[in-house]
């Protein structure tokens, strides 16, 4: 589906892409059960780590999920939703390498140290055919401290009031992203594409990073 078709499907009253609860309630129930296992340990004493690589979780409701260090590499999480009025989802250290999260709502989530970078091949070249897709995703007021976004696609992402301290955006595409009120203290923006990204007086930039005074949009 094109981006426009995806957005139309999300807004449609018909199932469209639909929530995972509608499409596959048993999978949604299983995901909910996994999200409550943060305190459990494996028989050998190691902490439980959910392995959800390459699964189709489009429209998943993450709610208050406690999925620290979960592996979502290559998973399809378009329109995943963890919005909640109470406890934010805990996804610290989760691995989203190569995952698709187009339009996902991860507002207010704890994603400290999460991995969103585009995977690399054995020869350390970027696997551009599997770019981590975060286009149109929402991370409003999320904690993304020390998250890795190397070469990820964050076009038009909503990062308002998010905590991005020490995050790595090397070669990431942030074109059109909303950075109003975001805290980018210590973030690495080396070779990042920030064209048309918006910001305001409350946006905190890394030391030495210059933006035009009196402007609200980066033009180049």
Residue frames as a rotation matrix with the C-alpha (Angstrom) as fourth column:
UNK 1
0.573 0.820 0.000 0.00
0.820 -0.573 0.000 0.00
0.000 0.000 -1.000 0.00
UNK 2
-0.135 -0.560 0.817 1.11
0.423 -0.778 -0.464 3.55
0.896 0.283 0.342 -0.65
UNK 3
-0.921 -0.235 -0.309 1.55
0.378 -0.359 -0.853 5.93
0.090 -0.903 0.420 2.30
UNK 4
-0.692 0.715 0.097 -1.70
-0.699 -0.698 0.155 7.68
0.178 0.040 0.983 1.38
UNK 5
0.041 0.715 -0.698 -3.55
-0.324 0.670 0.668 4.35
0.945 0.199 0.259 1.28
UNK 6
-0.464 -0.278 -0.841 -2.14
0.637 0.555 -0.535 3.37
0.616 -0.784 -0.080 4.66
UNK 7
-0.995 0.068 -0.066 -3.26
-0.006 -0.740 -0.672 6.63
-0.095 -0.669 0.737 6.22
UNK 8
-0.379 0.912 -0.154 -6.71
-0.802 -0.242 0.546 6.31
0.461 0.330 0.824 4.64
UNK 9
-0.041 0.328 -0.944 -7.02
0.115 0.940 0.322 2.76
0.993 -0.095 -0.076 5.96
UNK 10
-0.808 -0.301 -0.507 -6.11
0.522 0.032 -0.852 3.88
0.273 -0.953 0.131 9.47
UNK 11
-0.888 0.458 -0.046 -8.84
-0.400 -0.817 -0.415 6.54
-0.227 -0.351 0.908 9.41
UNK 12
-0.494 0.733 -0.468 -11.46
-0.444 0.250 0.861 4.31
0.747 0.633 0.202 7.81
UNK 13
-0.009 0.586 0.810 -14.36
-0.984 0.140 -0.112 2.95
-0.180 -0.798 0.575 9.88
UNK 14
0.828 0.204 -0.523 -13.91
-0.363 0.905 -0.223 -0.32
0.428 0.374 0.823 8.07
UNK 15
0.849 -0.529 0.005 -11.31
0.351 0.571 0.742 -2.76
-0.396 -0.628 0.670 9.34
UNK 16
0.788 -0.600 -0.141 -8.74
-0.535 -0.553 -0.638 -1.62
0.305 0.578 -0.757 6.75
UNK 17
-0.313 -0.914 -0.260 -5.34
-0.376 0.370 -0.849 -2.42
0.872 -0.168 -0.460 8.13
UNK 18
0.613 0.782 -0.114 -7.25
-0.175 0.276 0.945 -2.65
0.770 -0.560 0.306 11.37
UNK 19
0.162 -0.511 0.844 -6.12
-0.987 -0.097 0.131 -3.29
0.015 -0.854 -0.520 14.90
UNK 20
-0.729 -0.490 -0.478 -4.51
-0.460 0.868 -0.186 -6.60
0.506 0.084 -0.858 15.72
UNK 21
-0.746 0.520 0.416 -7.36
-0.283 0.317 -0.905 -7.18
-0.603 -0.793 -0.089 18.17
UNK 22
0.303 0.891 -0.338 -9.78
-0.720 -0.018 -0.694 -7.20
-0.624 0.454 0.636 15.23
UNK 23
0.228 -0.261 -0.938 -7.60
-0.898 0.315 -0.306 -9.11
0.376 0.912 -0.163 12.79
UNK 24
0.007 -0.325 -0.946 -6.19
0.086 0.942 -0.323 -11.72
0.996 -0.080 0.035 15.14
UNK 25
0.552 0.316 0.772 -7.45
-0.629 -0.450 0.634 -11.44
0.548 -0.835 -0.050 18.73
UNK 26
0.950 -0.230 -0.209 -5.56
0.306 0.812 0.497 -14.56
0.056 -0.536 0.842 19.81
UNK 27
0.066 -0.972 0.226 -2.24
0.797 -0.085 -0.599 -13.00
0.601 0.219 0.769 18.79
UNK 28
-0.013 -0.001 1.000 -3.16
-0.291 -0.957 -0.005 -9.75
0.956 -0.292 0.012 20.55
UNK 29
0.886 0.382 0.263 -4.02
-0.366 0.227 0.903 -11.72
0.285 -0.896 0.341 23.69
UNK 30
0.667 -0.708 -0.232 -0.70
0.729 0.684 0.009 -13.55
0.152 -0.175 0.973 23.53
UNK 31
-0.151 -0.723 0.674 1.15
0.447 -0.659 -0.606 -10.26
0.882 0.210 0.422 23.10
UNK 32
0.372 0.384 0.845 -0.67
-0.535 -0.655 0.534 -8.88
0.758 -0.651 -0.038 26.12
UNK 33
0.992 -0.030 -0.122 0.39
0.110 0.678 0.726 -11.89
0.061 -0.734 0.676 28.18
UNK 34
0.246 -0.967 0.066 4.01
0.861 0.187 -0.474 -11.45
0.446 0.174 0.878 27.10
UNK 35
-0.068 -0.259 0.964 3.85
0.065 -0.965 -0.255 -7.82
0.996 0.045 0.082 28.09
UNK 36
0.721 0.375 0.583 3.17
-0.544 -0.215 0.811 -8.78
0.430 -0.902 0.049 31.71
UNK 37
0.881 -0.346 -0.324 6.20
0.418 0.889 0.186 -11.03
0.224 -0.299 0.927 32.09
UNK 38
0.470 -0.748 0.468 8.81
-0.325 -0.640 -0.696 -8.42
0.821 0.175 -0.544 32.96
UNK 39
0.279 -0.359 0.891 9.42
-0.960 -0.081 0.268 -9.89
-0.024 -0.930 -0.367 36.40
UNK 40
0.930 0.133 0.343 9.77
-0.159 0.986 0.046 -13.53
-0.332 -0.097 0.938 35.30
UNK 41
-0.023 -0.978 -0.207 13.07
-0.927 -0.056 0.371 -15.27
-0.374 0.200 -0.905 34.74
UNK 42
0.359 0.044 -0.932 14.09
-0.625 0.753 -0.205 -18.31
0.693 0.656 0.298 32.73
UNK 43
0.959 0.085 -0.272 14.96
0.109 0.772 0.626 -21.54
0.263 -0.629 0.731 34.58
UNK 44
0.196 -0.968 -0.159 18.67
0.883 0.245 -0.401 -20.71
0.427 -0.061 0.902 34.37
UNK 45
0.058 -0.118 -0.991 18.10
0.810 -0.574 0.115 -17.36
-0.583 -0.810 0.062 36.03
UNK 46
-0.894 -0.376 0.245 18.37
0.445 -0.671 0.593 -15.19
-0.058 0.639 0.767 32.93
UNK 47
-0.451 0.770 -0.451 15.68
-0.265 -0.598 -0.757 -12.50
-0.852 -0.222 0.474 32.53
UNK 48
0.090 0.594 0.800 12.89
0.715 0.520 -0.466 -13.34
-0.693 0.614 -0.378 30.09
UNK 49
-0.577 -0.269 -0.771 13.32
-0.320 -0.794 0.517 -11.70
-0.752 0.545 0.372 26.68
UNK 50
0.450 0.836 0.313 10.44
0.061 0.322 -0.945 -11.89
-0.891 0.444 0.094 24.21
UNK 51
-0.745 -0.665 0.054 11.59
0.043 0.033 0.999 -12.87
-0.666 0.746 0.004 20.71
UNK 52
0.353 0.935 0.020 9.18
0.257 -0.077 -0.963 -11.40
-0.899 0.345 -0.268 18.16
UNK 53
-0.587 -0.693 -0.419 11.45
-0.250 -0.338 0.907 -11.25
-0.770 0.637 0.025 15.14
UNK 54
-0.977 0.054 -0.207 9.76
-0.202 0.076 0.976 -10.90
0.069 0.996 -0.064 11.73
UNK 55
-0.541 0.841 0.001 6.22
0.774 0.499 -0.389 -11.29
-0.328 -0.210 -0.921 13.10
UNK 56
-0.559 0.469 0.684 3.24
0.307 -0.649 0.696 -9.34
0.770 0.599 0.219 11.74
UNK 57
-0.393 0.392 -0.832 1.99
0.886 -0.079 -0.456 -7.13
-0.244 -0.917 -0.316 14.55
UNK 58
-0.816 0.154 0.557 0.37
0.181 -0.847 0.499 -4.38
0.549 0.508 0.664 12.49
UNK 59
0.005 0.870 0.493 -2.12
-0.385 -0.453 0.804 -2.51
0.923 -0.194 0.333 14.64
UNK 60
-0.163 -0.110 -0.980 -0.90
0.696 0.691 -0.193 -4.14
0.699 -0.714 -0.037 17.85
UNK 61
0.661 0.374 0.651 -2.06
-0.246 -0.711 0.659 -2.61
0.709 -0.595 -0.378 21.11
UNK 62
-0.238 -0.868 -0.436 1.00
0.321 0.353 -0.879 -2.42
0.917 -0.350 0.194 23.34
UNK 63
0.717 0.688 0.110 -0.76
0.131 -0.288 0.948 -0.47
0.684 -0.666 -0.297 26.10
UNK 64
0.692 -0.442 0.571 1.19
-0.721 -0.376 0.582 -0.84
-0.042 -0.815 -0.578 29.34
UNK 65
0.878 -0.308 -0.366 3.41
0.145 0.901 -0.409 -3.59
0.456 0.306 0.836 27.94
UNK 66
0.561 -0.778 0.283 6.54
-0.641 -0.191 0.744 -4.41
-0.524 -0.599 -0.606 29.90
UNK 67
0.946 -0.192 0.261 8.75
0.314 0.743 -0.590 -5.76
-0.080 0.641 0.764 27.11
UNK 68
0.557 -0.814 -0.166 12.22
-0.644 -0.549 0.533 -4.68
-0.525 -0.190 -0.830 28.13
UNK 69
-0.436 -0.900 0.027 14.90
-0.615 0.320 0.721 -5.90
-0.657 0.298 -0.693 25.70
UNK 70
0.410 0.648 0.642 12.25
0.104 0.666 -0.739 -7.55
-0.906 0.370 0.205 23.47
UNK 71
-0.734 -0.675 0.076 13.46
0.087 0.018 0.996 -8.45
-0.674 0.738 0.045 19.99
UNK 72
0.431 0.895 -0.113 11.29
0.078 -0.162 -0.984 -6.89
-0.899 0.415 -0.140 17.27
UNK 73
-0.536 -0.738 -0.410 13.89
-0.345 -0.252 0.904 -7.09
-0.771 0.626 -0.120 14.49
UNK 74
-0.991 0.080 -0.108 12.17
-0.083 0.273 0.958 -7.20
0.106 0.959 -0.264 11.09
UNK 75
-0.507 0.858 -0.077 8.70
0.729 0.380 -0.569 -7.14
-0.459 -0.345 -0.819 12.66
UNK 76
-0.587 0.449 0.674 5.78
0.368 -0.593 0.716 -5.32
0.721 0.668 0.183 11.05
UNK 77
-0.460 0.349 -0.816 4.43
0.837 -0.135 -0.529 -2.87
-0.295 -0.927 -0.231 13.62
UNK 78
-0.790 0.242 0.564 2.61
0.172 -0.795 0.582 -0.36
0.589 0.556 0.586 11.42
UNK 79
-0.054 0.817 0.574 0.13
-0.453 -0.532 0.715 1.59
0.890 -0.221 0.399 13.55
UNK 80
-0.209 -0.078 -0.975 1.18
0.757 0.618 -0.212 -0.16
0.619 -0.782 -0.070 16.74
UNK 81
0.148 0.426 0.892 -0.31
-0.220 -0.865 0.450 1.77
0.964 -0.263 -0.034 19.66
UNK 82
-0.314 -0.248 -0.917 0.88
0.789 0.469 -0.397 2.04
0.528 -0.848 0.048 23.24
UNK 83
-0.535 0.179 0.825 -1.00
-0.299 -0.954 0.013 5.22
0.790 -0.240 0.564 24.17
UNK 84
0.000 0.542 -0.840 -2.33
0.794 0.511 0.330 5.06
0.608 -0.667 -0.430 27.70
UNK 85
0.461 0.237 0.855 -3.45
-0.205 -0.909 0.363 7.56
0.863 -0.342 -0.371 30.33
UNK 86
0.983 -0.019 0.181 -1.84
-0.172 0.219 0.960 5.63
-0.058 -0.975 0.212 33.14
UNK 87
0.363 -0.898 0.250 1.44
-0.071 0.241 0.968 3.74
-0.929 -0.369 0.024 32.99
UNK 88
0.400 -0.276 -0.874 3.69
-0.903 -0.284 -0.323 4.20
-0.159 0.918 -0.363 30.00
UNK 89
0.983 -0.071 -0.167 4.90
0.011 0.941 -0.338 1.14
0.181 0.331 0.926 28.12
UNK 90
0.423 -0.887 0.183 8.34
-0.580 -0.110 0.807 -0.06
-0.696 -0.448 -0.561 29.17
UNK 91
0.979 -0.123 0.161 10.33
0.203 0.586 -0.784 -1.00
0.002 0.801 0.599 26.07
UNK 92
0.568 -0.822 -0.044 13.79
-0.695 -0.508 0.509 -0.18
-0.441 -0.259 -0.860 27.37
UNK 93
-0.387 -0.900 0.200 16.55
-0.606 0.411 0.681 -1.69
-0.695 0.143 -0.704 25.25
UNK 94
0.470 0.616 0.632 14.09
0.110 0.669 -0.735 -3.27
-0.876 0.415 0.247 22.78
UNK 95
-0.662 -0.748 0.047 15.56
0.043 0.025 0.999 -4.19
-0.748 0.663 0.015 19.40
UNK 96
0.494 0.864 -0.092 13.63
0.046 -0.132 -0.990 -2.79
-0.868 0.485 -0.105 16.40
UNK 97
-0.500 -0.775 -0.387 16.36
-0.361 -0.220 0.906 -3.16
-0.787 0.593 -0.170 13.76
UNK 98
-0.993 0.037 -0.116 14.82
-0.099 0.301 0.948 -3.35
0.070 0.953 -0.295 10.30
UNK 99
-0.467 0.883 -0.048 11.27
0.740 0.360 -0.569 -3.20
-0.485 -0.301 -0.821 11.67
UNK 100
-0.660 0.377 0.650 8.46
0.302 -0.658 0.689 -1.23
0.688 0.651 0.321 10.04
UNK 101
-0.448 0.492 -0.746 6.62
0.810 -0.130 -0.572 1.11
-0.379 -0.861 -0.340 12.41
UNK 102
-0.805 0.192 0.561 4.88
0.269 -0.725 0.635 3.39
0.528 0.662 0.532 9.91
UNK 103
-0.141 0.818 0.558 2.44
-0.375 -0.566 0.734 5.58
0.916 -0.106 0.386 11.85
UNK 104
-0.081 0.089 -0.993 3.05
0.720 0.694 0.004 3.76
0.689 -0.715 -0.120 15.14
UNK 105
0.471 0.262 0.842 2.00
-0.382 -0.800 0.463 5.54
0.795 -0.539 -0.277 18.35
UNK 106
0.104 -0.527 -0.843 4.65
0.769 0.580 -0.268 5.10
0.631 -0.620 0.466 21.00
UNK 107
0.136 0.034 0.990 3.79
-0.265 -0.962 0.069 8.27
0.955 -0.272 -0.121 22.90
UNK 108
0.431 0.034 0.902 5.04
-0.868 -0.257 0.425 8.50
0.246 -0.966 -0.081 26.48
UNK 109
0.932 -0.099 -0.348 6.83
0.123 0.991 0.048 5.13
0.340 -0.088 0.936 26.18
UNK 110
0.512 -0.838 0.187 10.09
-0.570 -0.168 0.805 4.38
-0.643 -0.519 -0.564 27.94
UNK 111
0.976 -0.203 0.082 12.40
0.186 0.572 -0.799 3.47
0.115 0.795 0.596 25.06
UNK 112
0.582 -0.809 0.079 15.69
-0.729 -0.476 0.491 4.24
-0.360 -0.343 -0.867 26.76
UNK 113
-0.373 -0.886 0.277 18.51
-0.606 0.458 0.651 2.54
-0.703 0.075 -0.707 24.87
UNK 114
0.541 0.626 0.561 16.16
0.059 0.637 -0.769 1.07
-0.839 0.449 0.308 22.26
UNK 115
-0.603 -0.792 0.099 17.73
0.052 0.085 0.995 0.02
-0.796 0.605 -0.010 18.96
UNK 116
0.571 0.818 -0.067 16.13
0.069 -0.130 -0.989 1.40
-0.818 0.560 -0.131 15.79
UNK 117
-0.181 -0.727 -0.662 19.18
-0.641 -0.423 0.641 1.45
-0.746 0.540 -0.390 13.54
UNK 118
0.713 0.299 -0.634 19.09
-0.695 0.415 -0.587 0.04
0.087 0.860 0.504 10.03
UNK 119
0.785 -0.412 0.463 20.86
0.108 0.826 0.552 -3.36
-0.610 -0.383 0.693 10.16
UNK 120
0.216 -0.794 -0.569 24.35
-0.926 -0.352 0.139 -3.79
-0.310 0.497 -0.811 8.76
UNK 121
0.849 -0.014 -0.529 25.75
-0.285 0.830 -0.480 -6.55
0.445 0.558 0.700 6.59
UNK 122
0.791 -0.582 -0.185 28.73
0.574 0.604 0.552 -8.71
-0.210 -0.544 0.813 7.65
UNK 123
-0.126 -0.878 0.461 31.02
0.933 -0.263 -0.246 -6.27
0.338 0.399 0.852 5.81
UNK 124
-0.421 0.018 -0.907 29.57
0.687 -0.647 -0.332 -3.38
-0.592 -0.762 0.260 7.91
UNK 125
-0.957 0.224 0.186 27.70
-0.014 -0.674 0.739 -1.80
0.291 0.704 0.648 4.99
UNK 126
-0.564 0.813 0.142 24.13
-0.604 -0.289 -0.743 -0.62
-0.563 -0.505 0.654 5.61
UNK 127
-0.768 0.436 0.469 21.38
0.577 0.788 0.214 -3.07
-0.276 0.435 -0.857 4.65
UNK 128
-0.867 0.368 -0.337 19.44
-0.406 -0.912 0.050 -0.38
-0.289 0.180 0.940 2.78
UNK 129
-0.579 0.689 -0.436 16.87
-0.186 0.409 0.893 -2.92
0.794 0.598 -0.109 1.58
UNK 130
0.066 0.572 -0.818 15.78
0.779 0.482 0.400 -3.26
0.623 -0.664 -0.413 5.23
UNK 131
-0.716 -0.316 0.623 15.81
-0.011 -0.886 -0.463 0.34
0.698 -0.338 0.631 6.46
UNK 132
-0.629 0.509 -0.587 14.07
0.748 0.190 -0.636 0.71
-0.213 -0.839 -0.500 9.81
UNK 133
-0.522 0.533 0.666 10.83
0.391 -0.544 0.742 2.49
0.758 0.648 0.076 8.86
UNK 134
-0.494 0.322 -0.808 9.63
0.794 -0.212 -0.570 5.06
-0.355 -0.923 -0.151 11.41
UNK 135
-0.893 0.173 0.416 7.85
0.137 -0.775 0.617 7.36
0.429 0.608 0.668 8.99
UNK 136
-0.166 0.892 0.420 4.87
-0.396 -0.451 0.800 9.23
0.903 -0.034 0.428 10.45
UNK 137
-0.062 0.108 -0.992 5.47
0.724 0.689 0.030 7.53
0.687 -0.717 -0.121 13.80
UNK 138
0.511 0.334 0.792 4.59
-0.285 -0.803 0.523 9.28
0.811 -0.493 -0.315 17.08
UNK 139
-0.116 -0.598 -0.793 7.02
0.773 0.447 -0.450 9.50
0.623 -0.666 0.410 19.98
UNK 140
0.173 0.239 0.956 5.42
-0.195 -0.943 0.271 12.45
0.965 -0.233 -0.117 21.78
UNK 141
0.387 -0.106 0.916 6.93
-0.894 -0.289 0.344 12.82
0.228 -0.951 -0.207 25.28
UNK 142
0.939 -0.126 -0.320 8.65
0.145 0.989 0.037 9.44
0.312 -0.081 0.947 24.91
UNK 143
0.539 -0.827 0.159 11.99
-0.583 -0.230 0.779 8.78
-0.608 -0.513 -0.606 26.63
UNK 144
0.969 -0.243 0.033 14.44
0.171 0.574 -0.801 7.84
0.176 0.782 0.598 23.87
UNK 145
0.576 -0.804 0.148 17.64
-0.764 -0.464 0.448 8.58
-0.291 -0.371 -0.882 25.74
UNK 146
-0.355 -0.893 0.277 20.63
-0.656 0.448 0.607 6.77
-0.666 0.034 -0.745 24.22
UNK 147
0.569 0.584 0.579 18.44
0.069 0.668 -0.741 5.19
-0.819 0.462 0.340 21.53
UNK 148
-0.599 -0.797 0.074 20.18
0.050 0.055 0.997 4.17
-0.799 0.601 0.007 18.30
UNK 149
0.574 0.814 -0.085 18.58
0.041 -0.132 -0.990 5.55
-0.818 0.565 -0.109 15.12
UNK 150
-0.431 -0.843 -0.320 21.54
-0.292 -0.205 0.934 5.16
-0.854 0.496 -0.158 12.78
UNK 151
-0.969 -0.029 -0.244 20.33
-0.245 0.085 0.966 5.38
-0.008 0.996 -0.090 9.14
UNK 152
-0.503 0.860 0.092 16.68
0.707 0.470 -0.528 4.97
-0.497 -0.200 -0.844 10.24
UNK 153
-0.694 0.373 0.616 13.87
0.376 -0.541 0.752 6.62
0.614 0.754 0.235 8.27
UNK 154
-0.485 0.475 -0.734 12.10
0.760 -0.187 -0.623 9.13
-0.433 -0.860 -0.271 10.55
UNK 155
-0.903 0.150 0.402 10.47
0.168 -0.739 0.653 11.29
0.395 0.657 0.642 7.91
UNK 156
-0.225 0.858 0.461 7.55
-0.406 -0.513 0.757 13.28
0.886 -0.017 0.464 9.35
UNK 157
-0.231 0.096 -0.968 7.95
0.724 0.682 -0.105 11.63
0.650 -0.725 -0.227 12.75
UNK 158
0.569 0.471 0.674 6.34
-0.176 -0.731 0.659 13.34
0.803 -0.494 -0.333 15.75
UNK 159
-0.103 -0.708 -0.699 9.06
0.753 0.403 -0.520 13.83
0.650 -0.580 0.492 18.37
UNK 160
0.138 0.228 0.964 7.48
-0.249 -0.934 0.257 16.70
0.958 -0.276 -0.072 20.27
UNK 161
0.402 -0.022 0.916 8.72
-0.885 -0.268 0.381 17.03
0.237 -0.963 -0.127 23.86
UNK 162
0.916 -0.129 -0.381 10.57
0.148 0.989 0.020 13.73
0.374 -0.075 0.925 23.55
UNK 163
0.606 -0.771 0.196 13.77
-0.532 -0.210 0.820 13.04
-0.591 -0.601 -0.537 25.46
UNK 164
0.957 -0.289 -0.032 16.50
0.123 0.502 -0.856 12.31
0.264 0.815 0.515 22.93
UNK 165
0.605 -0.764 0.223 19.56
-0.757 -0.464 0.460 12.85
-0.248 -0.448 -0.859 25.09
UNK 166
-0.317 -0.900 0.299 22.66
-0.673 0.436 0.598 11.08
-0.668 -0.012 -0.744 23.74
UNK 167
0.597 0.548 0.586 20.59
0.085 0.684 -0.725 9.42
-0.798 0.482 0.362 20.98
UNK 168
-0.556 -0.830 0.038 22.49
0.035 0.022 0.999 8.47
-0.831 0.557 0.016 17.81
UNK 169
0.611 0.786 -0.087 20.95
0.024 -0.129 -0.991 9.85
-0.791 0.604 -0.098 14.62
UNK 170
-0.435 -0.860 -0.268 23.98
-0.332 -0.124 0.935 9.28
-0.837 0.495 -0.231 12.40
UNK 171
-0.987 -0.015 -0.160 22.79
-0.159 0.186 0.969 9.24
0.016 0.982 -0.186 8.75
UNK 172
-0.463 0.885 0.049 19.15
0.693 0.396 -0.602 9.17
-0.552 -0.244 -0.797 9.90
UNK 173
-0.720 0.336 0.607 16.47
0.376 -0.546 0.748 10.81
0.583 0.767 0.267 7.78
UNK 174
-0.490 0.518 -0.701 14.59
0.712 -0.226 -0.664 13.32
-0.503 -0.825 -0.258 9.96
UNK 175
-0.958 0.124 0.259 13.14
0.101 -0.699 0.708 15.29
0.269 0.704 0.657 7.07
UNK 176
-0.249 0.934 0.256 9.88
-0.266 -0.321 0.909 16.93
0.931 0.158 0.328 8.12
UNK 177
-0.229 0.142 -0.963 10.15
0.790 0.605 -0.098 15.62
0.569 -0.783 -0.251 11.69
UNK 178
0.547 0.460 0.699 8.57
-0.101 -0.792 0.601 17.66
0.831 -0.400 -0.387 14.49
UNK 179
-0.204 -0.749 -0.631 11.22
0.722 0.321 -0.614 18.43
0.662 -0.580 0.475 17.12
UNK 180
0.047 0.284 0.958 9.33
-0.323 -0.903 0.284 21.11
0.945 -0.322 0.049 19.03
UNK 181
0.543 0.158 0.825 10.30
-0.819 -0.118 0.562 20.97
0.186 -0.980 0.065 22.68
UNK 182
0.880 -0.248 -0.405 12.53
0.219 0.969 -0.118 17.92
0.422 0.015 0.906 22.14
UNK 183
0.674 -0.706 0.216 15.68
-0.575 -0.318 0.754 17.50
-0.464 -0.632 -0.621 24.23
UNK 184
0.913 -0.387 -0.128 18.57
0.131 0.576 -0.807 16.56
0.386 0.720 0.577 21.91
UNK 185
0.586 -0.724 0.364 21.31
-0.802 -0.455 0.386 17.29
-0.114 -0.519 -0.847 24.42
UNK 186
-0.192 -0.807 0.559 24.34
-0.617 0.542 0.570 15.17
-0.763 -0.236 -0.602 23.53
UNK 187
0.669 0.498 0.552 22.65
0.098 0.677 -0.729 13.61
-0.737 0.542 0.404 20.48
UNK 188
-0.545 -0.835 0.079 24.76
0.105 0.026 0.994 12.71
-0.832 0.550 0.073 17.44
UNK 189
0.590 0.786 -0.185 23.33
-0.013 -0.219 -0.976 14.30
-0.808 0.578 -0.119 14.28
UNK 190
-0.444 -0.863 -0.242 26.26
-0.345 -0.084 0.935 13.49
-0.827 0.499 -0.260 12.02
UNK 191
-0.985 -0.008 -0.175 25.08
-0.173 0.199 0.965 13.37
0.027 0.980 -0.197 8.38
UNK 192
-0.436 0.899 0.046 21.44
0.652 0.351 -0.672 13.38
-0.620 -0.263 -0.739 9.54
UNK 193
-0.723 0.313 0.615 18.91
0.437 -0.483 0.759 14.83
0.535 0.818 0.212 7.07
UNK 194
-0.523 0.502 -0.689 16.98
0.658 -0.277 -0.700 17.54
-0.542 -0.820 -0.185 8.92
UNK 195
-0.974 0.160 0.159 15.50
0.006 -0.687 0.726 19.35
0.225 0.709 0.669 5.93
UNK 196
-0.269 0.936 0.229 12.07
-0.326 -0.312 0.892 20.78
0.906 0.166 0.389 6.78
UNK 197
-0.258 0.154 -0.954 12.28
0.843 0.519 -0.144 19.54
0.472 -0.841 -0.264 10.38
UNK 198
0.306 0.447 0.841 10.45
-0.038 -0.877 0.480 21.93
0.951 -0.179 -0.251 12.72
UNK 199
-0.358 -0.462 -0.812 11.56
0.848 0.203 -0.489 23.18
0.391 -0.863 0.319 16.12
UNK 200
0.675 0.553 0.489 10.81
0.281 -0.805 0.522 25.93
0.683 -0.215 -0.699 18.62
UNK 201
0.213 -0.612 0.762 12.45
-0.647 -0.672 -0.359 27.95
0.732 -0.417 -0.539 21.39
UNK 202
0.531 0.054 0.846 12.17
-0.794 0.380 0.474 24.99
-0.296 -0.923 0.245 23.77
UNK 203
0.940 -0.258 -0.223 14.07
0.106 0.843 -0.528 22.58
0.324 0.473 0.819 21.54
UNK 204
0.579 -0.799 0.163 17.44
-0.506 -0.196 0.840 21.72
-0.639 -0.568 -0.518 23.08
UNK 205
0.870 -0.301 -0.390 20.20
-0.289 0.330 -0.899 21.03
0.399 0.895 0.200 20.56
UNK 206
0.611 -0.742 -0.277 23.58
0.792 0.570 0.220 19.29
-0.006 -0.354 0.935 20.97
UNK 207
0.415 -0.561 -0.716 26.49
0.114 -0.748 0.653 21.57
-0.902 -0.353 -0.247 21.85
UNK 208
-0.606 -0.754 -0.253 27.79
-0.084 -0.256 0.963 23.28
-0.791 0.604 0.092 18.73
UNK 209
-0.488 0.508 0.710 24.73
0.867 0.376 0.328 22.51
-0.100 0.775 -0.624 16.61
UNK 210
-0.836 0.096 -0.540 23.49
-0.053 -0.994 -0.094 25.74
-0.546 -0.050 0.836 15.05
UNK 211
-0.164 0.824 0.543 19.97
0.981 0.196 -0.001 26.53
-0.107 0.532 -0.840 13.83
UNK 212
-0.566 -0.043 0.823 18.86
0.399 -0.888 0.228 29.85
0.722 0.458 0.519 12.33
UNK 213
-0.834 0.279 -0.477 17.62
0.387 -0.321 -0.864 32.19
-0.394 -0.905 0.160 15.10
UNK 214
-0.494 0.729 -0.474 14.01
-0.558 -0.683 -0.471 33.28
-0.667 0.032 0.744 14.82
UNK 215
-0.447 0.313 -0.838 13.12
-0.754 0.373 0.541 30.36
0.481 0.874 0.069 12.54
UNK 216
0.110 0.533 0.839 10.93
-0.809 0.538 -0.236 27.32
-0.577 -0.653 0.491 13.16
UNK 217
0.927 0.205 0.315 11.97
0.015 0.816 -0.578 25.14
-0.375 0.540 0.753 10.24
UNK 218
-0.107 -0.994 0.028 15.31
-0.099 0.038 0.994 23.89
-0.989 0.104 -0.103 8.98
UNK 219
0.684 0.467 -0.559 15.48
-0.512 -0.238 -0.825 24.70
-0.519 0.851 0.076 5.29
UNK 220
0.410 -0.600 -0.687 18.70
-0.681 0.300 -0.668 22.89
0.607 0.742 -0.286 4.36
